[in-house]
Amino acid sequence: MLRWTLAKISQTAAVLLIVSAVSFSVLKLAPGDPVELMLGEEYSKESHQSLMVQLGLDRPLSEQYVDWLGRFMQGDWGTSFVSRTPIFQYAFVEALPVTLVLAAAALTLAIVIGIPLGVVSAVRKDTAWDIGAAAFSLTGSAFPSFYLGILLIWGFGVAFNLFPTMGFVAPWKDFWDGMYHLAMPAVTLSTPFMALIVRITRANLVETLEQPYIAAARARGEPGWRVVWVHGMRNVLVPLVTIVGLQLGSLLHGAVLTETVFSLPGVGRMITDAVLGREYLVVQAGVMMTGCLVILTNLAVDLTYPFLDPRLRPR
């Protein structure tokens, strides 16, 4: 078990290294000169060359990458030339918690609503409940997140004035006010994910409930809730956890549009502003943070498999 865990961690470290190299190289090929943006419209060739040397941009790409990676791992992510603040403070301390809180709220909402709805749809197959859950799943998957966000703003924010249309309040400072401000963004971000969870739960549970061991549990006189939630859901958890882990990347990508629509100061909006301003160091920091989140989540999913299903434990 220990050897298998160390092998998974080593694979994760290799993937993180590849992601860092690709993101660094691709952003270097992007059009525009960051030095020109830092110097402004009027500058001399001497000042341009001096700043190039100061930033290390005159060195080969491989040397720039090694130097950047070493400083990145030490927490030295550079300085934003727009806000003149350390990128670590801007990205990791200020923007990342907003995105994590939004993603956690959306994920919790998707699981709390999606799994019971999928279970009801499977248990009451081919009934009105099943048709309604299928309609919700199809509609939730079809709506783009940015369009759903605009509809929610227009309906619940402007027309009925029930929820704030923009802004962020940290839940660790004021929990209920923070959740109040996160209500519409969390619904917007979680709806497609919730629809996917409903479909996955229903499909796997319908197949599981037809297995012989489920019939044996019912023949023993076990309560219906135990047959479904204990014996049935036990085999649904593995594909469900897999989907949750794989879809976290989509959740973070959707956060870019959601944060932009609702004016949330998270990583998605930070990357969008940095791309428009050609702040390559800020974009690199955002890409690396989201990449680390996705890869580490998939590592956590892989490590939970042996606990969810003893048959998957390495021998």
Secondary structure, DSSP 8 states (H G I E B T S, - for coil): -HHHHHHHHHHHHHHHHHHHHHHHHHHHTSSS-HHHHHH-S---HHHHHHHHHHHTTTS-HHHHHHHHHHHHHTT---B-TTT-SBHIIIIIIIIHHHHHHHHHHHHHHHHHHHHHHHHHHHHTTTSHHHHHHHHHHHHHHHS-HHHHHHHHIIIIIIIS--S-SS----TTT-HHHHHHHHHHHHHHHHHHHHHHHHHHHHHHHHHHTTSHHHHHHHHTT--HHHIIIIIIHHHHHHHHHHHHHHTHHHHHHHHHHHHHHTT--SHHHHHHHHHHHT-HHHHHHHHHHHHHHHHHHHHHHHHHHHHH-GGGS--
